[in-house]
Amino acid sequence: MWSNRTDSVRESGFAPVFQMLFRCFGFIFFLFLLAVTPAAGSDRAGAGGEGRSGGGQTGKTTFWSDFQPEWGGHVKLQAQASWPGRDTYWDTVGLGPYYDVTTDFRLKNKLFFGRWGSLETHYEAVYSVGDTRRKQSELAGRFPALAEVMAAGAGRPDDDHRFFDLTRVMDETGDRLLYHRLDRLVLTVQPSWGTIRLGRQAATWGNGLLFNPMDLFNPFSPADFVRDYKVGDDMVSVQFPVATTGDAQFLYVPRRDRTTRDVEWNQSSCAGKVHFASGDTEFDLMAGHHYQDSVVGFGSTGYWGNAAWRLDATWTFLEEDRGKDGYLSLVANMDYSWVWAEKNYYGFIEFFYNGLGTNRYQESLTDLDLAERLSRGELYSLGRYYLSGHVKVELHPLFSIYLTLINNLSDPSGTFQPRAVWDVSQNVQVTFGANVHYGSPGTEYGGWEIPGTRLLSGPSNAAYVWVSYYF
């Protein structure tokens, strides 16, 4: 009888989420009980002392008196028009323009448990509809080999490899997608010696502004102009101070094999980072296990006059049977802010070296080391040398213009991203801009030929408008 009920419940879009929430909150509540016991004891001792000094007051507090919830969130509406390039694989299904609309709803809650910790939860629901998804479905039908590439660009995160499955698709057809998920579900415990975070969360390491090789855990794409939230991962994070000028952080990210659904060491990550300062210069030392490889890294930040500089370098030790010992990744940048003609300016320039990069882009489909990192969303570039820049001009305290250029030095080819942000009110923001790609055929951004075809693989030019409401 129970199994029949379970099968019928699974037909609902929301019911599986309620089941997984029950399991996850049960796990979090168990950790909560373990953590609150010593904290409550220390509170009672402190309250008793205050009661004695207060002349007879007991200082009693209830369990619920320390709970302090905070709520927030946003609703974002994006409208976009894109124009695929001629002779690309999009040309086989019609060049467009393609019109797409996406709505993103995020509800945030943070529940504080007195001084000892908190529980943070983010619920996200996303609905997208438009020509791009419809054309992707047509391409997947005509070219089955492109199905995986199309799925990677479908814009839907999945939890097949994560410890908890907190994502559910409620509706998915040829031209629309509706899914919801828990993007954050993290318990933070703050003992006297540091901070412990357990559950779905986001961690960012490294000092890159567009490219960030030290950030192994769901890094942003260099072309992402909205960086409010990284996609959350299930992990354990421990952070504590070291001496008087530094701190140490350790992460464990358990991941499942997509086929067996078992947690595997060669699919997981475990890393540590030490941060310390010497004078005006700060340093990072990092080492860890990431999937099947070992990674070590070094980073530093400092100042040159009124400008700030940053440098990160990592070396990845690859499996012996891949034909190479390892590769270097490096990013260096410098940023500066100034005033000119009574306007505020900010800018930076950044160099990135990708040790896995190549000018023979067709090889990216057969190079396992490169292909794995592209499919995992860990690497977004095919080339080896990049020089990028960014400028922000504040024309008005409520209106700013941004210009970003990502340039492959070897081709050359790249992406130019102009955009403007208008703070209409305290809660409403409007962003509009474009992604314009340049380069000759055969370059990374101009389009390179897919092996076995005469079709090019290249990004589409696009213009967009974002309307965001925050609450």
Order of alpha helices (4+ residues) and beta strands (2+ residues): alpha-alpha-beta-beta-beta-alpha-alpha-beta-beta-beta-beta-beta-beta-beta-beta-beta-beta-beta-alpha-beta-beta-beta-beta-beta-beta-beta
